[in-house]
Amino acid sequence: MNKKEILDAFWFRHACKEFDKEKKISADDFNYILETARLSPSSFGFEPWHFIVVQRKEMRDKLKNGAWGAELKLDTASHFVVALSMKSVRTKYDSPYLEKFMKEVQQLPQEVVEMKSKIYENFQKKDFNLNDDASLFTWATKQTYIALGNMLTASALIGIDSCPIEGFNPEATNKILKEEMGVDTDVYGIAYMAAFGYRKQEPHDKTRRSLEEITTWL
């Protein structure tokens, strides 16, 4: 794939408001999209995310109660994702979860775990002032958005449309996730939603500021 093909995919991508309900993404293609999320980078490599693929109509209908910006997408998208970010119980520097993660997932030896934990503690306390639950969740959500960007781009590269969604009430949606979908909201909170499928109609021409306006070279 050359540079022109990649840029063509960026021109192709748009926030699709309504999908063609008759067209479905294949299992292989959607697993590829999810794999690009799984392989996304994150600060310290801690992967503070979880993705719920909501396919059942009754579950999608429940989400409408908290998601005013997602109703048409919930009705028409081939696949619909609710992205969750970890809360401080898992992302604070001294959480048992992170120690286990470094040992079992990152496969680090004990001395490296201890060193990395100290660096991470300093990062939280001094560099970014991540000293309360709200700031830690915001930080984790920033990491989760990296996966979103990769999923949107990966989709466009194979001709699949998408729409990132923030048109929802977090409190109402987290309540639905807890009561209807079994999400432990002490551990996770919603970061964003994203819909995937095939466009029903062509979008308006893409508009962007010039490269000169958005960049400074020093």
C-alpha positions in Angstrom: 0.0 0.0 0.0 1.4 3.4 -1.0 1.0 6.8 0.5 -1.7 7.9 -2.0 -3.8 4.8 -1.1 -3.5 5.7 2.6 -4.4 9.3 2.0 -7.3 8.2 -0.2 -8.7 6.2 2.8 -8.5 9.4 4.9 -10.5 11.3 2.3 -13.0 8.4 2.1 -13.5 8.3 5.9 -16.3 10.5 7.3 -18.6 10.5 10.3 -21.3 8.3 8.7 -24.7 9.4 10.1 -26.8 6.6 8.6 -25.7 3.2 7.4 -27.2 0.8 4.9 -29.0 -1.8 7.0 -28.8 -4.4 4.3 -25.0 -4.5 4.2 -23.1 -6.3 6.9 -19.5 -6.4 7.8 -18.0 -9.9 7.6 -16.7 -11.5 10.8 -13.2 -11.6 9.3 -13.2 -7.8 8.5 -14.6 -6.8 11.9 -12.1 -9.0 13.8 -9.4 -7.1 11.8 -10.8 -3.8 13.0 -10.8 -5.0 16.6 -7.3 -6.3 16.2 -6.1 -2.8 15.3 -7.6 -1.6 18.6 -5.9 -4.5 20.5 -2.5 -3.6 19.0 -2.8 0.1 19.6 -0.2 1.9 21.7 -0.9 3.1 25.2 1.0 5.0 27.9 3.3 2.5 29.7 1.7 -0.2 27.5 -1.0 -0.7 30.2 -4.0 -1.0 27.7 -6.6 0.6 30.0 -9.6 -0.3 27.8 -12.3 -2.8 27.0 -14.6 -3.0 24.0 -18.2 -4.1 24.0 -19.6 -5.1 20.6 -23.3 -4.5 20.9 -25.2 -6.5 18.2 -28.5 -7.6 19.9 -31.3 -5.3 19.1 -32.7 -5.2 22.6 -29.3 -4.1 23.9 -29.0 -1.4 21.3 -32.5 -0.2 22.1 -31.5 0.2 25.7 -28.5 2.3 24.8 -30.8 4.8 23.1 -32.0 5.9 26.5 -28.7 7.5 27.2 -27.3 8.2 23.8 -29.1 11.0 22.0 -26.5 11.2 19.3 -26.5 7.5 18.5 -30.1 6.5 17.8 -29.9 6.3 14.0 -26.5 4.6 14.1 -27.8 2.1 16.6 -30.7 1.3 14.2 -28.6 1.0 11.1 -24.9 0.1 11.8 -23.6 -3.3 11.0 -21.5 -3.3 14.2 -21.7 -1.0 17.2 -18.9 -0.6 19.8 -19.0 0.8 23.3 -15.5 1.6 24.4 -14.7 1.5 28.2 -11.8 3.0 30.1 -10.4 1.7 33.3 -10.9 3.6 36.5 -8.3 4.3 39.2 -8.8 1.0 41.0 -6.8 -0.5 38.1 -4.8 2.5 36.9 -3.3 3.9 40.1 0.4 3.2 40.4 0.0 0.8 43.4 -3.0 -1.2 42.1 -2.6 -5.0 42.4 -4.0 -5.2 38.9 -1.1 -3.4 37.3 1.5 -5.5 39.2 -0.2 -8.6 37.9 -0.5 -7.1 34.4 3.3 -6.3 34.2 4.1 -9.8 35.4 1.6 -11.9 33.4 0.9 -9.8 30.2 4.1 -7.8 29.8 6.1 -10.7 31.2 8.5 -8.5 33.0 10.9 -9.9 35.7 10.3 -8.7 39.3 13.2 -6.2 39.3 11.8 -4.5 36.2 8.3 -4.5 37.6 9.6 -2.7 40.7 11.5 -0.2 38.6 8.7 0.5 36.2 6.3 0.9 39.1 8.5 3.6 40.6 8.7 5.4 37.3 4.9 5.2 36.9 4.4 6.5 40.4 6.5 9.5 39.7 4.7 10.1 36.4 1.4 10.1 38.2 2.3 12.1 41.2 4.7 14.7 39.7 4.7 14.8 35.9 0.9 14.7 35.2 -0.6 15.3 38.6 -2.8 12.2 38.3 -3.8 12.2 42.0 -7.5 11.7 42.0 -10.1 9.3 40.4 -11.3 11.9 37.8 -7.9 12.8 36.5 -6.8 9.1 36.3 -10.0 8.2 34.4 -9.4 11.1 31.9 -5.9 9.9 31.4 -7.1 6.4 30.7 -9.7 7.7 28.3 -7.0 9.5 26.4 -5.3 6.2 25.8 -8.5 4.6 24.7 -9.0 7.2 22.1 -5.8 6.1 20.4 -7.5 2.8 19.7 -10.5 4.6 18.2 -8.3 6.5 15.7 -6.8 3.2 14.6 -10.1 1.5 14.2 -11.5 4.4 12.1 -8.5 4.4 9.9 -8.3 0.6 9.6 -11.9 0.6 8.6 -11.5 3.2 5.9 -8.5 1.4 4.4 -10.8 -1.6 3.5 -13.8 0.5 2.5 -15.8 0.3 5.7 -17.5 3.4 7.1 -17.6 4.5 10.7 -18.8 7.1 13.1 -17.2 8.1 16.4 -19.9 9.1 18.9 -19.8 11.3 22.0 -23.5 12.2 21.9 -24.5 10.5 25.1 -25.0 11.2 28.8 -22.2 9.3 30.6 -24.1 9.0 33.9 -27.2 7.6 32.2 -25.2 5.3 29.9 -23.0 3.9 32.7 -26.2 3.1 34.5 -27.4 1.1 31.5 -24.1 -0.6 31.2 -24.2 -1.6 34.8 -27.8 -2.7 35.1 -28.4 -4.1 31.6 -25.0 -5.3 30.4 -23.3 -6.4 33.6 -20.4 -3.9 33.4 -18.6 -3.4 36.7 -18.8 0.4 36.8 -16.4 0.5 39.8 -13.8 -0.7 37.4 -14.8 0.7 34.0 -16.6 3.8 32.7 -17.7 4.7 29.2 -15.1 6.6 27.0 -17.0 6.7 23.6 -19.2 4.8 21.2 -18.4 3.9 17.6 -20.6 2.6 14.8 -19.4 0.7 11.7 -21.0 -0.3 8.5 -21.5 0.9 4.9 -22.8 4.3 4.0 -26.4 4.7 2.8 -25.5 7.8 0.8 -22.5 9.8 -0.2 -21.3 12.4 2.2 -20.6 16.1 1.6 -17.1 17.0 0.4 -14.5 16.9 3.2 -13.3 20.3 4.5 -10.2 20.9 6.5 -7.9 23.8 7.4 -4.7 24.0 5.3 -1.6 22.2 6.5 0.2 25.6 6.8 -2.5 26.8 9.2 -2.3 23.9 11.6 1.5 23.4 11.7 4.5 25.4 12.9 8.1 24.5 12.1 10.8 25.8 14.4 
